[in-house]
Amino acid sequence: MKLLSRVAPASIQHLAAAAFALWALSAVALAQAPDAPAPEQPAPEAPVPKPEMRSNCPGLVAANRLPATPAGLKLAELKADEVRLTFLGHSTFVIESPQLVRIVTDYNDYLRAPIVPDIVTMNHAHDTHYSDTPDPAIKYVLRGWGPSPAEPARHDLQYRDVRVRNVPTNIRDWGGGTERHGNSIFIFEVANLCIAHLGHLHQTLTQQQLDEIGRLDVVLAPVDGHFTLDLEGMMEVLTALNASAIIPMHFFDPYTLDRFVRRAQEKWPVEMANIPRVVISKATLPKSPKVLVLPGH
C-alpha cells in the first residue's frame, strides 16, 4: 500500500530516506549453580531481549470519529482521519489536525511558519531548536527541558482533537559530559495516529523510554549522525520504534542525507516526495516500516 495519498514520488536521482536499526544495550551472563562442576570452557552469555515496543500509542484522544468540521475551516481539506505534515527545514515541521490545530516543532528564531501556530514544542541543544521570544499569540509553548537537571519537563496537553506529551532524554553538554533531561521526545496523538518528533536525540532508548513512548505510526528522526546520535545509534532507535513511516530531518546537506539513506535502504524501502508536504492517515500507512524523504534540509 502506498504511504502517500497526496504526494507523488520524486524522480530525484540518488536520494532516498530510510529508517531505523536496533540492538541490545547489555547481556546477562549465565548463572552457574554453586554445586555444579566447573566447565572446561566459560559458559556462553545468555541472550537478553532487546528493547522493543510493547503496546499501542496510549490514550489517543482522536480514536473516535471527529465531529464535522465547521464550514469556515474546510480550506484545510483534511478528512477526520488525516494529518498534514509540512517540513519547513532543519527539525521544524508544521503538523495540522482535522480540526485545524496547528503545531510547530522545534520552534525557533530562524525558521518561522507562515501562520501563528496553536502549539509549539522546543528543544534547547542549540538555538536553532528553541526561542526565548515566542510569538505571544501562541496558545501553548512547550519547552523540552525543565527548570533544572533534577526537574525534567513533563507535558500532557489536550487541545481540541490533539494530545501532546513528552518523554525526556539526556543530552551531551558542551563540555563532553551529560545534561540530564535536556531533550524531549514529543508525541502528538491526532486522528488516530501517533507521531513522534525525536528532537535533538543524543542517546539510544531504554526499555522504559520505549514503553513511555508507546507504539508509533510516524517518527521524525534527526539523521545528521554527528550533532545528534551517530548513524548506527539512530538505526538502533528507529528499529526499536518500528514506526510505519520514518521521515528524516536535521541532515544539513545532500551528502549527509544520502549517507543515511544508503544505510537505511539495507532494511527498508525508501520513497522520495517532490514537495515538502504530505497528508497521512491510518489507511494510507504501509504495513511495514518505510522511509519517506521530504525535500529540504
Backbone torsions as a table, in degrees:
resi	resn	phi	psi	omega
1	MET	NA	136.9	-179.4
2	LYS	-65.9	141.8	175.7
3	LEU	-69.6	-37.8	-170.6
4	LEU	-104.7	139.5	172.7
5	SER	-101.3	-16.2	-175.8
6	ARG	-136.8	18.7	178.4
7	VAL	-128.2	121.4	178.4
8	ALA	-78.8	144.3	176.5
9	PRO	-64.0	142.6	-179.0
10	ALA	-85.8	159.1	174.9
11	SER	-99.4	17.2	-177.5
12	ILE	-60.8	138.0	-166.9
13	GLN	-47.2	-88.6	-165.6
14	HIS	-115.0	10.4	178.0
15	LEU	-82.8	155.5	173.1
16	ALA	-172.7	167.2	-175.1
17	ALA	-137.2	156.9	-170.3
18	ALA	-153.9	-166.1	-160.0
19	ALA	-133.9	-133.4	-149.8
20	PHE	-122.6	150.5	-176.2
21	ALA	-127.3	158.6	-169.8
22	LEU	-147.2	142.0	169.0
23	TRP	-152.9	164.7	-168.6
24	ALA	-76.2	156.6	179.7
25	LEU	-89.2	-20.0	-176.5
26	SER	-158.3	165.8	176.0
27	ALA	-136.7	154.3	-176.3
28	VAL	-111.4	129.2	-179.1
29	ALA	-69.1	147.0	176.3
30	LEU	-64.8	132.0	176.9
31	ALA	-79.7	142.8	179.2
32	GLN	-110.7	127.4	179.1
33	ALA	-58.3	141.1	-175.0
34	PRO	-62.4	-27.7	-176.7
35	ASP	-98.6	5.1	-180.0
36	ALA	-81.1	145.5	178.2
37	PRO	-65.3	144.9	-179.1
38	ALA	-67.9	130.6	178.7
39	PRO	-73.5	156.4	179.3
40	GLU	-69.8	-33.8	178.3
41	GLN	-113.1	151.6	177.1
42	PRO	-60.1	141.8	179.0
43	ALA	-64.4	139.7	178.8
44	PRO	-67.7	153.2	178.8
45	GLU	-73.3	139.0	178.4
46	ALA	-78.9	136.0	177.8
47	PRO	-66.9	140.2	178.4
48	VAL	-110.8	134.2	179.8
49	PRO	-56.2	135.5	178.1
50	LYS	-75.9	154.5	174.7
51	PRO	-56.2	136.3	-178.5
52	GLU	-151.4	159.4	178.4
53	MET	-72.2	141.1	-174.8
54	ARG	-118.1	-20.7	-174.0
55	SER	-148.6	169.1	176.8
56	ASN	-70.7	160.2	176.6
57	CYS	-56.4	121.8	-171.7
58	PRO	-76.9	150.1	165.9
59	GLY	66.0	35.9	-179.8
60	LEU	-58.5	122.7	-177.0
61	VAL	-79.3	-17.9	-177.7
62	ALA	-110.3	29.6	-177.0
63	ALA	-66.4	-33.2	178.2
64	ASN	-88.0	161.7	-179.1
65	ARG	-61.0	135.5	-178.2
66	LEU	-77.9	153.8	174.5
67	PRO	-65.4	163.1	-178.9
68	ALA	-59.0	142.2	179.1
69	THR	-75.7	131.8	178.1
70	PRO	-57.2	148.2	-175.1
71	ALA	-57.3	-34.9	-177.4
72	GLY	-67.8	-13.9	-177.8
73	LEU	-105.6	5.6	-173.1
74	LYS	-70.8	-7.5	176.7
75	LEU	-62.2	-23.5	-179.7
76	ALA	-66.6	-26.8	178.7
77	GLU	54.8	34.1	176.3
78	LEU	-103.1	133.4	173.1
79	LYS	-77.7	171.1	-175.0
80	ALA	-64.7	-18.7	-178.9
81	ASP	-109.1	16.5	-174.3
82	GLU	-113.9	149.4	173.9
83	VAL	-130.5	137.7	176.9
84	ARG	-107.0	130.0	176.4
85	LEU	-114.3	130.9	176.3
86	THR	-125.5	124.5	-179.6
87	PHE	-88.7	113.2	178.2
88	LEU	-85.7	-20.3	-178.8
89	GLY	127.4	161.1	180.0
90	HIS	57.9	-107.0	175.6
91	SER	-127.9	25.1	-175.9
92	THR	-105.8	122.5	176.2
93	PHE	-124.6	152.1	165.5
94	VAL	-103.1	126.4	177.0
95	ILE	-112.5	125.4	-178.6
96	GLU	-119.6	134.0	-178.1
97	SER	-97.6	167.4	178.2
98	PRO	-58.6	-31.8	178.4
99	GLN	-91.3	19.0	173.9
100	LEU	64.8	30.3	165.4
101	VAL	-74.8	128.8	-178.6
102	ARG	-113.6	127.9	-178.9
103	ILE	-120.0	138.5	172.4
104	VAL	-118.5	125.7	-179.8
105	THR	-89.7	149.4	-179.4
106	ASP	43.0	52.6	179.2
107	TYR	-60.7	131.1	-175.1
108	ASN	-147.8	-176.9	-177.1
109	ASP	-91.1	1.5	-175.5
110	TYR	-106.1	-39.2	178.8
111	LEU	-117.5	114.8	179.9
112	ARG	-119.5	136.5	177.1
113	ALA	-67.9	153.8	179.4
114	PRO	-73.1	-5.2	178.0
115	ILE	-124.1	161.0	173.2
116	VAL	-84.6	116.5	-177.5
117	PRO	-75.5	163.4	173.5
118	ASP	-80.4	-36.2	-174.9
119	ILE	-134.7	137.2	170.7
120	VAL	-127.8	146.4	173.0
121	THR	-117.7	152.8	-176.6
122	MET	-142.2	153.8	166.9
123	ASN	-132.0	149.2	-168.5
124	HIS	-114.3	24.4	176.3
125	ALA	-61.5	-42.2	176.0
126	HIS	-138.1	160.8	-176.0
127	ASP	-73.5	-4.6	171.8
128	THR	-81.7	5.2	-178.8
129	HIS	-119.4	1.7	-179.6
130	TYR	-157.1	170.0	175.1
131	SER	-140.5	138.3	172.9
132	ASP	-85.8	-6.2	-177.6
133	THR	-131.2	63.5	178.3
134	PRO	-66.3	153.8	177.5
135	ASP	-55.8	126.2	-178.6
136	PRO	-64.2	-14.3	178.5
137	ALA	-78.6	-10.9	178.9
138	ILE	-70.0	130.2	-176.3
139	LYS	-70.9	-42.9	-174.2
140	TYR	-133.6	121.4	176.8
141	VAL	-112.1	112.2	-174.8
142	LEU	-110.0	108.4	179.2
143	ARG	-88.9	141.1	-174.4
144	GLY	-86.2	7.4	178.8
145	TRP	-131.3	152.3	-178.3
146	GLY	-94.2	-174.2	-179.0
147	PRO	-68.1	-21.1	178.2
148	SER	-156.0	163.1	178.0
149	PRO	-57.5	-25.1	179.6
150	ALA	-83.9	-8.1	-176.4
151	GLU	-126.5	85.6	-178.1
152	PRO	-67.6	154.2	173.5
153	ALA	-66.3	138.8	175.6
154	ARG	-137.4	114.7	-179.1
155	HIS	-124.0	140.4	170.5
156	ASP	-152.0	89.6	-171.7
157	LEU	-110.3	133.0	170.5
158	GLN	-117.4	123.9	178.9
159	TYR	-137.0	114.9	-176.2
160	ARG	52.0	-118.6	-175.3
161	ASP	-98.0	22.0	-177.3
162	VAL	-127.4	139.6	168.1
163	ARG	-119.1	134.4	177.5
164	VAL	-125.2	128.4	176.7
165	ARG	-139.7	170.5	-176.2
166	ASN	-138.1	157.7	173.8
167	VAL	-127.0	113.0	-178.2
168	PRO	-71.0	147.2	172.7
169	THR	-136.9	161.2	177.5
170	ASN	-80.6	159.0	173.1
171	ILE	-135.0	165.2	172.6
172	ARG	-76.7	142.3	173.2
173	ASP	-94.1	176.2	-174.5
174	TRP	-69.7	-17.1	177.7
175	GLY	-91.6	4.2	-179.9
176	GLY	90.7	0.8	177.1
177	GLY	-90.2	-159.9	-178.0
178	THR	-118.0	130.9	172.2
179	GLU	-102.7	114.0	-177.3
180	ARG	-68.5	132.5	173.2
181	HIS	59.1	35.0	-179.1
182	GLY	-84.7	-8.5	179.9
183	ASN	-128.1	154.9	171.1
184	SER	-130.7	136.7	165.2
185	ILE	-86.8	119.7	178.7
186	PHE	-97.9	134.6	179.9
187	ILE	-115.6	128.3	-178.6
188	PHE	-112.4	120.5	-179.6
189	GLU	-108.8	113.2	-173.2
190	VAL	-156.3	139.7	176.1
191	ALA	53.2	39.4	179.3
192	ASN	64.3	22.9	176.6
193	LEU	-119.9	150.1	171.7
194	CYS	-115.5	120.0	-177.7
195	ILE	-120.9	127.1	-179.7
196	ALA	-115.3	134.8	172.5
197	HIS	-108.1	117.4	-172.3
198	LEU	-77.5	-7.7	178.0
199	GLY	66.1	-141.5	-179.0
200	HIS	-101.0	65.0	-171.2
201	LEU	-70.0	130.0	-178.8
202	HIS	-115.6	-3.3	-173.4
203	GLN	-140.5	156.6	169.3
204	THR	-72.2	168.3	-170.9
205	LEU	-102.2	143.2	175.5
206	THR	-83.4	166.8	176.6
207	GLN	-61.8	-37.6	178.6
208	GLN	-61.6	-43.1	179.0
209	GLN	-66.2	-40.5	177.0
210	LEU	-62.1	-39.5	178.7
211	ASP	-65.3	-37.8	177.9
212	GLU	-67.0	-39.6	-179.5
213	ILE	-66.8	-47.1	-177.1
214	GLY	81.1	177.0	-178.0
215	ARG	-66.1	133.7	-177.2
216	LEU	-111.1	152.8	170.8
217	ASP	-99.5	-38.2	-177.2
218	VAL	-135.6	137.8	175.1
219	VAL	-128.4	132.3	176.2
220	LEU	-101.7	113.1	-164.0
221	ALA	-121.2	129.0	173.9
222	PRO	-74.5	128.2	-171.5
223	VAL	-125.5	21.1	-179.0
224	ASP	-67.4	-26.6	175.7
225	GLY	74.5	11.4	-177.3
226	HIS	-138.5	-65.6	-179.8
227	PHE	-69.0	-32.9	174.1
228	THR	-103.4	-150.4	-177.4
229	LEU	-66.6	145.0	177.4
230	ASP	-64.7	164.3	-171.9
231	LEU	-57.4	-48.0	-178.1
232	GLU	-66.9	-36.1	176.2
233	GLY	-64.2	-39.8	178.3
234	MET	-67.0	-37.8	176.1
235	MET	-61.6	-38.4	177.3
236	GLU	-62.1	-45.5	-179.7
237	VAL	-62.9	-46.6	-177.5
238	LEU	-65.7	-36.4	176.2
239	THR	-64.5	-41.9	-179.8
240	ALA	-65.4	-40.8	-178.0
241	LEU	-70.3	-34.6	172.5
242	ASN	56.4	38.2	178.1
243	ALA	-73.6	152.6	179.7
244	SER	-67.9	-35.8	-178.8
245	ALA	-125.0	129.0	177.9
246	ILE	-115.1	119.6	-179.5
247	ILE	-115.4	113.5	-178.1
248	PRO	-74.8	151.1	176.8
249	MET	-148.8	176.8	172.6
250	HIS	56.4	52.8	-177.4
251	PHE	-122.4	-5.3	167.1
252	PHE	68.4	-47.3	-173.0
253	ASP	-151.9	164.5	-178.5
254	PRO	-60.5	-34.6	-179.0
255	TYR	-62.8	-45.9	-179.1
256	THR	-64.1	-43.4	177.8
257	LEU	-62.4	-44.3	-178.3
258	ASP	-61.8	-38.4	178.1
259	ARG	-60.6	-44.1	177.5
260	PHE	-65.4	-43.7	-178.0
261	VAL	-60.0	-46.0	-178.6
262	ARG	-61.6	-38.4	177.8
263	ARG	-70.1	-42.0	-177.7
264	ALA	-68.5	-31.9	-179.9
265	GLN	-64.2	-15.6	174.9
266	GLU	-69.1	-17.9	-177.5
267	LYS	-118.6	-35.8	-170.1
268	TRP	-135.6	155.7	171.5
269	PRO	-70.5	155.4	-178.5
270	VAL	-125.6	137.7	177.9
271	GLU	-125.7	135.5	176.6
272	MET	-98.3	143.9	172.8
273	ALA	-112.9	148.8	-179.4
274	ASN	-99.4	-0.1	171.0
275	ILE	-132.6	154.8	-174.4
276	PRO	-84.7	34.5	-174.6
277	ARG	-143.2	143.1	179.3
278	VAL	-148.2	143.4	172.9
279	VAL	-106.3	125.4	-174.5
280	ILE	-122.7	142.5	172.0
281	SER	-139.5	166.7	177.5
282	LYS	-57.2	-37.6	-176.1
283	ALA	-70.1	-27.1	-176.1
284	THR	-96.4	-3.6	178.6
285	LEU	-71.6	145.6	175.9
286	PRO	-69.8	160.0	-179.4
287	LYS	-73.7	-24.4	178.7
288	SER	-132.9	163.1	-172.9
289	PRO	-55.4	141.6	179.0
290	LYS	-145.5	144.6	179.4
291	VAL	-97.1	132.7	176.0
292	LEU	-119.8	121.2	179.4
293	VAL	-100.2	118.8	173.0
294	LEU	-95.0	137.1	-177.6
295	PRO	-63.8	146.1	-178.6
296	GLY	137.4	-173.2	176.9
297	HIS	-161.8	NA	NA
